[in-house]
Amino acid sequence: MSKPRRQLGFFDATMIVMGGIVGSGIFINPSVVARHLHTSALILGVWLMGGALAMLGAFIWAELATRLPGAGGQYLYLRDAYHPMVAFVYGWVLLLVTQTGGMAAVAVTFAHYYRELTGIGWSDSAIAAAALLGLTAINCFGARAGSNVQSALMLMKTGAIAALVLAGIFWGGGQVHATPLLDRPVSFGLIGAIGAATVPVAFAYGGWQTASFVAGEMRDPRRDLSRGLFAGVAGVVLLYLSVNFVCVKVLGPAGLAATATPASAVMRAALGARGAQWIAIGIAISTLGFLSQGILTAPRVYYAMARDGLFFEWAGRISARTGAPVVAIVLQGVFATAIALLGKYEQILNYEVSVDFISFALTAASLFVFRSREGAQAIGPRHLSGIYRAPGHPYTTGLFVLACAAIVASTWAASPQNSVIGLGILLTGIPVYLYWSKR
């Protein structure tokens, strides 16, 4: 039986972690946050808080990755901690909503910028489909080919963000005012505003967990994936805080809230119209890199589902020539392309956030399950020597689970109808699982 080839290392893991987080959100979401919070301290504080939450998640996933270093990552953690049905429902929603819908939306965003920059006469949907199918073809050549493209794009978008930050600091003008700290007295209104601002921040920081999907193709997943999670999340926190510092400095909280394109506004203030055009190129590269990362990582979940007998058998086939789960990669690419062409990605994205953070909370809570089993079996230190231990557990893990639950509650309060639909899609996975388990 063919198995995935172990050919990725620490650098690949770090680039995959960063590539799974940094998309177009950091170029847009600062203004969304500023519409809820109106002082520099609050705006930067909520982005710092989001980074701390992402780092807590990295600690948890690092331990889970050293416990179960196989292909599928988060799918394996849910399967072994709870029940195969929980893992299947996660993979089911990944295919129907969180991954393919997100990829279609990102592909259309890339297409919009590409068309504006080149003047090409194609429609956004056609360009998006070409991008999706092209990256799908590249990843069929194996994890090394997909990772090389992903790493190159990640380095390019890091350069674009660095250029934005440096241009804002040296030529953008303005200054950051340390006071006032709060824009209103301490009250439920302030707490509600912070909660509402946390949702787009958490969404912008999401994606680091997808690196666990390719653990089966890392040479030493216990070492390289855990270290890559720390390095990648830390790198993104630094990038995000730098971008928001420059946005607040150049535009001020009020100016930041007033624009829908903060990155372009900063570059226009610093370098004029040419600066805005350069950052548009950077955003196009960033969206393409995010797309590349999703096409590289997520098919490993469908592959793992098929190997467990919970999905089409052909989705678990590995190419003897490239060592890649080619059928699973093509399945995802075709599905995302269809969503992009049909224009249904906006509706799907509305259902994504609450479902995503339910899976985060369940996966993090699985660490309690594994630790309790470990205690019940009285496993000795010798058997745990290869396992990274998340610092501060159970307190840090509990805090992460509660934070995810709070974000889910915020999304339900802000958009109950979309949240209900998202939950409904999740629950449709149960009868499908029962069908596959009988087979």
N, C-alpha and C positions, 0 to 999 in steps of 0.2 A: 504493500500500500504506500503510495507516494505521500511524502510529508513536506510541509513548508521548509524552505532552505533557511538556515540561520546565517544571515549575512549582514545584519545591521548592528551598529555599535552605539557608544555613548553619544557621539556627535549627532548621529541620525536620530536617536531618541530625543535629544534636546531640541533639534529642529522640528521634529514631529509634534512635540508638546507645544512649542511656540506657534507653529503653523496652525495647530488646531484651535488656538485662542484668537490670534490676530487676524481679523478679517476687515470688513468695512466699518464695524461697529465703533471702533475707537475714533474714526474720523467724523462720526455723526453723533454718537451718544453723549459727548460732553454737553451739547446744547440741551438735550433732553433732561439731563440731570440739573442743569442750571435753571430750568423752568420750574423745578420743584424747590430748589435751595438757592438762596440769593446772596450768600457771602462766600468769599474765597475759602475761608476755613472750612465751611460746611461742604463745599464742592470737593475740595481736595481730600477732606476727611472721609467722605463716603467712598471715594475711589481707593483710598488707603485701606479702608475697612473691607472693601471688596477684594483687594489684593491679599489681605490677611486671611480672608475666608478661603480664597483659592489655594493659599499655601497650606492651610489646615487640610484641605482636600488632598493636596499633593502628599502630605505625610500619610494620610489614611491609605490612599491608592498605592503608595510605595510599599507599605506593609502587605497589602493584598496581593500586589504583583510578585513579591518574594514568596508568598505562600502558594500561589497558583500561577506560575510563569508560563502559561500556555496560550495558544491562539484563541482570541475571543475576549480576553481580558474581563471586562465588567460582566459579560454574559456568564463566564465561569464562576465569578464570585457569587452572583445571585443564585446560580444553579446549585452550587455546593453548600451555600449557607442556608437556603430556604427549601426550594423545590424546583424541579425542572420547569414547571408551569410559570413560575415567576420569571425565570430567565427567558423562556420563550416569549412571554408577553412583552418583555423589554425589547427583544430582537424584532418582534412583530411591529411595535410602535416605531422602532428605529427605521425600519424599511418603509413604513407607510407615512410617517409624519416627520420625526425629528431629523433624520438624515437626508432623505431624498427631497423633502419639501424645502429644507434649509439649503441644500445644494442647488436646487432649481432657482431659489430666490437670489442666491449669491451669483449664480451664472448670469441671471438677467441683469443684476447690478453691474457685473463686469461688462456685459454687452452694451449697456447704456453708456458707460464711460468710453468703451472702445469705439463705438459709433460716433460719439461726440468728438473724439480725438482724431479719428481717421477720415470721417465724412463718408464712410462706406454706406451704400444704399440698402444693405440688408436690414431686416427687422431685428429687434432685440431678441425675439424668440429664436430666430435662425442662428444668430451669433452665439446665443447661450447653448443651443443644441450642439453646434460645432465645437465649442469649448469643452462641453461635457463628454462628447464622444471622443474627441482628441485625447483628453487626459485619461479616459477609460482605456483607450488603445495603448497608451504609454505604460500604464500600470499592468496591463496584461503581459508585459515583458518581464515582470518580476518585481519583487520588493526593492531590489537595488536600483532599478531604473526609476521606479516611482519615487523612491526616497531621494535620489540625486536631483530630480526635477523639483521636488518639494523643498529640499535644502537650498537650492539656488534661488528659488522664489522667496523663501523666508529671508535670506540674506539681503535680497534686493528690497524687500519691503521694510526691513530694519533700517537700511540705508535711507529710504524715503522718509521714515519717521524721524530719523536723526537729522535729516536736512530740514524738516519742518521745525523741529525743536531749536536747532541752531539759528535758523532764519528768524524765528520769533524772538529769541533771546537778543540777538545782535542788531536786528534791523526792524523789529516789529514795534518798538516803542512800548509805552505803558509801564505799569508796575503792579505788583501784587500787594494789596493792603491786608495786613494781618488782622486788623479790627474793622468792624465789629465781628466777633466770633459767630454770633447767632443773628438770624434775620427776624426773630420774633421771640417772645418769652417762652420759657420751657413749658410745654403744654402738650396735650394730645394732638393738637394740630401740627406741632413741630415733629413729633414722633411719626405721625402719619406721612408727613412730607419726606422725612428721611426714609421711611419704608418704601414709598413710591419711587424715590430716586434710586433705591438699592436694586430694584428690578432690572432697569437697563444696564446698571453696572455689573450685576451678577451675570446677565446675558452676555455682556462684552467679555467677561473673564472666563466664560464657559468654554469647554472644548479640550482642556488638558487631559481629561480622562480617556479620550479616544486613542491616545498613544498606547494604552494597555491592550488594544485590539491586536497590535502587531507583535506582542511579546513572543509569540511562537516563531518569529523570524529574526529575533535578536540573538546574537552569539552568546551573551550572558545576561539574560533578562533580569535576574535577581539584582545584579550590580548595575547594569547600564540603564535599565528602565527607572529604577528608584532614583539614581543620580540625575538622570535626564529630567524627571519630574521636578526635582528641586531646582535645577539650573534653569529649566525652561520657564517655570512659573515665576521665579525670581527675576529673570530677564524681562518678562512681559510686565510685571509690576513696575519695574524701573521705566520701561517705555511708556506705559500708560500714565504714570504720575508725571513724567516729563511733558507729555502732550497736554495734559490738563493744566499743568503749571503755566505753560506757554499760552494756552487759550485764555486763561484767567488774566494773565499779565497783559496780553495784547488787546483783548476785547473787553475785559472787565466782566463781572457776573451778569450785568444787565445786557451788555452787547452779546455775550455768549448765548444768553437765553433768547435773544432776538433773531439769531441766525439759524437756519436749518443746515448750513454747511460750514461748521466752524473751522475745519482745516483749510478750506479754500479762503475763508475770510482772513485767517492769520497770514497765509502766504500772500494774499493780495495786499494786506497792510505792509508786509515786509518787502515784497519784491514786485508789486504791481500785478498786472494781468498775466505776465509770463509766469510769475510764481504760482498763480492759481492753476495755470495749465500744467505746470510741473507736478503739482500735488495731485491733479487728476490722473496723471500717469501713474503716480505712486499708489493711488487708490485702486486703479485697475489691476496693477500687479498684486496688490494685497488680496483682492478678491479672488484672483486666479490662484494664488498660493493657498488660500483657505480651501478653495475647491479641490485643488490637487491633494491636500492632506486628507480630506474626507473620502476621496476616491481610493486613496491608498489604504486607509485604516478600516472603515466600516465593513467592507465585504468579508473580513475575517470573522465577524459575528455570524453572518449567514452561513459561512463555511462550517463554523463550530456547531451551529444548530443542525445542519445537515448530517454532520458526523455523529451527532447524538440521536439521529433518526427522527428529528422533529421538523424536518423541512425536506424539500425535494432532494432525492439522493444525488442528482447531478450537480446540485449547488455545492456539494462537498468534494468535488473532484479537483485534484491538483494537476497542473500541467507538468508533464514529465520534463519538458524542455526548459521552462522558466521557473518552475517551483512555485507558481502563483495560483491562487484559487480563481482561475480565469472565468469560470461560469458565474460565480458569485459577483465578480467585478462587473461583468457585462450586464447581469441582471439589475444591479443597482444603477449602472449608467443609463440603461434603457428606461428604467422607471423614472429617474430624475429628469431625463430628457422629455419624456411624455408629459410630466407635470409642468415643465417649463414651456412646452409648446401649447399646452392647454390653458396656460395662464392661471393655474389654480394655487400657485405657491403662496400668495398673500393670505388666502383663507387658511391654508395649512399652517403658516407661521403663527397665526393667531392662537392656534391650539397647542403650540409647542412648549412654551415656557413652563406652565404648570406641570405638564407631563414629564418634562426633562428633570425638574427638581424633585419630583416624586421618586424617580429612579436614583437620583443622587442620594437622597435621604435613605432609601432602602439599602443601597450599596454600602454607604458609610456604616449603617447599623449592622451590616453583616460582620463587621470587625468584632462587635460584641459577641456574636454567635461563635466565631472561630476562637476567640479568646476563652469563652466559657467551655467549649469543647476541649480545648487545650488543658484547662484546669481540671476538668473532669477526668481526662485520660492520664493526668499526672505525667505529661511529656517532659522529659529531662532536658537540661540545657544543651546537651550534645546534639539533640535532634532539632534544636531551634537555632543552631549556629549560623545558618544561612538566611535567617529571617530578620529583616529590618523591623524594628519596633517603633511604632508611631509615638513620638514624644507627647507626654501629657495625657495619654489615654488612661481612663475613660472620659476625662473632663473635656479635652479638646475634641474628641470624636462626638461626644454628646452635644457640644456647642455647635459643631458643624451640622449635625442632624437637625437641631432646633432652628438654626439659621435657614436651612433649606425649607423646613416646614413653614417658617415665617414668610419666605418668598412665595411659596405656594399659596398661602393665605392671602397675601397681597394681590397676587394675580387673580384669585377668585373674587376678591372684593372689587378689583378694578374692572374685571371683565368676566362676570359669572357665566354668560352664555357660551363664550368661547371655551372656558374652562370645563363646562359640562360636556361640550362636544369632544374636547380632548380626552376627557375621562371615558366617554362613550367609546371612542376609537380604541382606547387601551383595553376596555372590557371585552371588545369583540375578539381579542386574542384568546380568551378563555375557551370558547367553543372550538376555535381553530386548533388550539393545543390538544383538546380532547380528541379531536378527529385524528391528528397526527400520532398521538400516543397510542391510539388503538391500532393504527397501521403498524 
